[in-house]
Amino acid sequence: MSQRIVENIIATLPIVGLAMREQLTFSVLGKEKVLYYQQHGDINLGFKTGDAVDEGFQNFSMLKNGREASFIQVPQEVYGIPLDIVAVPITDETGQVVAVFCVAYDQSNQQRLEHIMTESNQASEKLVAMVQQVAAHSEELQATSEQILQNTKATVENSSKINQVSNLIKGISDQTNLLGLNASIEAARVGEAGAGFGVVATEVRKLSTHAKQATTDIEAALKDVQGSIKGMEEEIAQIVASSEHQAELVGTFTKIIEGLHETNETMKTLADDLVNYQVK
């Protein structure tokens, strides 16, 4: 009776195989021999009906506790491709295990897809990190721009001081001209005019002192202007450096995006293969 049960199951497997659209194998294993083997697609484990069962699978050892269905993952090194194997016991009317029905699924496409997805995730993480870095640079540029604005305002204020000093010098020049005119008038007078020259000379010396102080003020104001301009130059240099770094990041972004595009194309091809796969 147990032999008939196994034969009936084997008889149905070719029909079941017609409905399969995956790369897999059907096998029925006895304690020591392969009772049936059928493969679908390009998968080829090198078995055939009548072969000896591999040592690791003899005496139904692939079953959990020797009696229960089990799931086995076989690495690529064993049969040349990674496999997921489902092993189901075949029992007789007494509940005794008489054979094992095994379905081995080719996991090559699954592993390829997982590898592609891993690469895609890693690329996405790099993009996120670079975007964060670009954002940090943008904040630095904003802070630097604000400082440039402050320095520009300071420069404008210093320019106003220079204008004030220039006006002072102009006023001194005007007074000097007026005193010169008065001196000429006094010179025209003989006698009493001599006393007036002393007064004029004193005033001229005062104006000279004012002019000297004004010149000092101009130099100080110009120094402030030069300091502000120098600070602006340094900040502009920082902006240029940050811009160059951002340009490098953009170039890296481009390469990563191109890599993602290639990955997406590979994923599309793989998806098409899975959808359009035809059992040969």
C-alpha positions in Angstrom: 0.0 0.0 0.0 2.8 2.4 0.9 4.4 1.8 -2.6 1.1 2.7 -4.2 0.8 6.0 -2.3 4.2 7.1 -3.5 3.4 6.0 -7.1 0.1 8.0 -7.0 1.9 11.1 -5.8 4.6 10.7 -8.5 2.0 10.3 -11.2 0.5 13.7 -10.3 3.8 15.7 -10.3 4.2 16.1 -14.1 0.7 17.7 -14.2 1.6 20.0 -11.3 4.8 20.9 -13.0 2.9 22.3 -16.0 1.5 25.0 -13.8 4.9 26.1 -12.4 6.4 29.4 -13.6 9.4 29.4 -11.3 12.8 27.7 -11.6 12.4 24.8 -9.2 12.7 21.0 -9.0 10.3 18.3 -7.7 11.8 15.2 -6.2 10.6 12.2 -4.2 13.3 10.7 -2.0 13.3 7.3 -0.5 15.6 6.3 2.4 18.6 5.8 0.0 17.5 6.5 -3.6 15.9 9.2 -5.6 12.4 7.8 -6.6 11.5 10.7 -8.8 13.2 13.9 -10.1 11.7 16.7 -12.3 13.2 20.1 -13.0 11.5 23.3 -14.4 13.3 26.1 -16.1 17.0 26.3 -16.5 17.7 24.9 -13.0 19.8 21.7 -13.0 20.9 20.0 -9.8 22.5 17.1 -11.7 20.1 14.5 -10.3 18.0 11.8 -12.0 15.6 9.1 -10.9 17.4 6.2 -9.5 20.4 8.1 -8.2 21.6 7.6 -4.6 20.3 10.2 -2.1 23.0 12.6 -0.8 24.4 11.5 2.5 22.9 14.5 4.3 19.4 13.5 3.1 19.5 9.7 3.6 17.0 8.0 5.9 14.7 11.0 5.8 17.2 13.1 7.8 16.1 16.3 6.1 12.8 16.1 8.0 12.4 17.8 11.4 12.6 15.0 14.0 12.7 12.6 11.1 8.9 13.0 10.7 7.9 16.6 10.3 8.0 19.0 7.4 11.1 21.2 7.3 12.5 24.2 5.4 16.2 24.0 4.4 18.4 26.8 3.0 21.2 25.4 0.9 24.1 27.8 0.0 25.4 28.2 -3.5 28.5 26.2 -2.8 26.6 22.9 -2.6 24.8 22.8 -6.0 26.1 25.9 -7.7 23.0 27.9 -7.0 21.4 29.0 -3.7 18.3 26.9 -2.9 15.3 27.0 -0.6 14.1 23.4 -0.1 10.7 22.5 1.4 10.6 18.8 2.5 7.2 17.2 3.2 6.9 13.7 4.6 4.8 11.1 2.7 3.2 8.6 5.1 1.3 5.4 4.7 -2.0 4.5 6.4 -0.2 3.7 9.6 1.5 7.1 9.8 4.9 5.7 8.9 7.1 7.9 6.7 7.7 6.1 3.4 9.2 8.9 1.3 9.8 12.6 1.3 8.5 15.1 -1.3 11.0 17.9 -1.8 10.6 21.2 -3.7 13.8 23.1 -4.3 13.4 26.8 -5.3 16.2 28.6 -7.1 17.0 31.7 -5.0 19.4 33.3 -7.5 17.0 36.1 -8.6 16.0 36.7 -5.0 19.6 37.2 -4.0 20.3 39.4 -7.0 17.3 41.5 -6.1 18.4 41.8 -2.4 21.9 42.8 -3.5 20.6 45.4 -5.9 18.3 46.8 -3.2 21.2 46.9 -0.7 23.3 48.9 -3.2 20.3 51.2 -3.8 19.8 51.8 -0.1 23.5 52.5 0.4 23.5 55.1 -2.4 20.4 56.7 -0.9 22.1 57.0 2.5 25.1 58.6 0.8 22.8 61.1 -0.9 21.1 61.9 2.3 24.4 62.5 4.1 25.6 64.8 1.2 22.4 66.7 1.3 22.9 67.3 5.0 26.4 68.5 4.3 25.2 70.9 1.6 22.6 72.2 4.0 25.3 72.9 6.6 27.4 74.8 4.0 24.3 76.8 3.0 24.0 77.8 6.7 27.6 78.8 6.7 27.2 80.9 3.6 24.2 82.6 5.0 26.1 83.5 8.2 29.0 84.8 6.1 26.7 86.8 4.0 25.2 88.5 7.0 28.7 89.3 8.3 29.5 90.8 4.9 26.4 93.0 5.1 27.5 94.2 8.6 31.0 95.0 7.3 29.4 96.9 4.3 27.4 99.0 6.7 30.5 99.7 8.7 32.3 100.7 5.5 29.5 103.1 4.6 29.7 104.6 8.1 33.4 105.1 7.8 32.9 106.8 4.4 30.6 109.2 6.1 33.3 110.0 8.6 35.7 110.7 5.8 33.1 113.1 4.3 32.9 114.9 7.6 36.6 115.3 7.8 36.7 116.5 4.2 34.1 119.1 5.0 36.2 120.2 8.0 39.2 120.6 5.8 37.2 122.6 3.3 36.0 124.9 6.1 39.6 125.4 7.2 40.6 126.2 3.7 37.8 128.7 3.4 38.8 130.4 6.7 42.5 130.5 5.6 41.5 132.2 2.4 39.4 134.7 4.3 42.3 135.4 6.7 44.6 135.8 3.8 42.3 138.4 2.3 42.1 140.2 5.6 45.9 140.1 5.8 46.1 141.7 2.4 43.8 144.4 3.5 45.9 145.0 6.6 49.0 145.1 4.6 47.6 148.0 2.6 47.4 150.0 5.7 50.7 151.4 6.8 51.4 151.7 10.4 48.6 150.3 12.4 48.4 147.4 10.0 51.4 145.8 11.5 49.6 144.8 14.6 47.0 143.0 12.6 49.5 140.6 11.0 50.3 139.1 14.4 46.7 138.3 14.9 46.4 136.7 11.5 49.5 134.7 12.0 48.1 133.3 15.2 44.9 132.3 13.5 46.7 130.7 10.7 48.7 128.6 13.2 45.5 127.5 14.8 44.0 126.5 11.5 47.2 124.6 10.6 46.8 122.6 13.8 43.2 121.8 12.9 44.3 120.7 9.5 46.9 118.4 11.0 44.3 116.8 13.3 41.9 116.5 10.4 44.6 114.6 8.4 45.1 112.3 11.3 41.4 111.6 11.5 41.4 110.9 7.7 44.2 108.4 8.1 42.4 106.6 11.0 39.1 106.5 9.0 40.9 105.1 6.0 42.5 102.5 8.1 39.1 101.4 9.4 37.9 101.3 5.8 40.9 99.1 4.8 40.2 96.8 7.7 36.6 96.4 6.7 37.6 95.7 3.1 40.1 93.2 4.2 37.6 91.4 6.3 35.2 91.3 3.3 37.9 89.8 1.2 38.5 87.0 3.7 34.8 86.3 3.9 34.4 86.3 0.2 37.3 83.8 0.0 35.4 81.5 2.4 32.4 81.8 0.1 34.5 80.8 -2.9 35.9 77.8 -1.0 32.5 76.7 0.1 31.1 77.1 -3.4 34.0 75.0 -4.8 33.2 72.3 -2.3 29.5 72.4 -3.2 30.5 72.1 -6.8 32.4 68.9 -6.0 29.4 67.6 -4.1 27.2 68.3 -7.1 29.6 66.3 -9.2 29.5 63.4 -6.8 25.7 63.7 -6.7 25.6 63.3 -10.4 27.7 60.1 -10.3 25.6 58.6 -7.6 22.4 59.5 -9.4 23.8 57.9 -12.6 24.6 54.8 -10.5 21.1 54.7 -9.2 19.7 55.0 -12.7 21.8 52.0 -13.7 20.6 50.1 -10.7 17.0 50.9 -11.5 17.5 49.7 -15.0 19.0 46.4 -13.7 16.0 46.0 -11.3 13.6 46.7 -14.2 15.3 44.0 -16.3 15.2 41.6 -13.4 11.5 42.3 -12.8 10.8 41.7 -16.5 12.7 38.4 -16.3 10.5 37.3 -13.3 7.3 38.4 -15.0 8.1 37.1 -18.5 9.8 33.8 -17.4 8.5 30.9 -19.4 8.8 27.3 -18.4 10.9 25.5 -21.0 
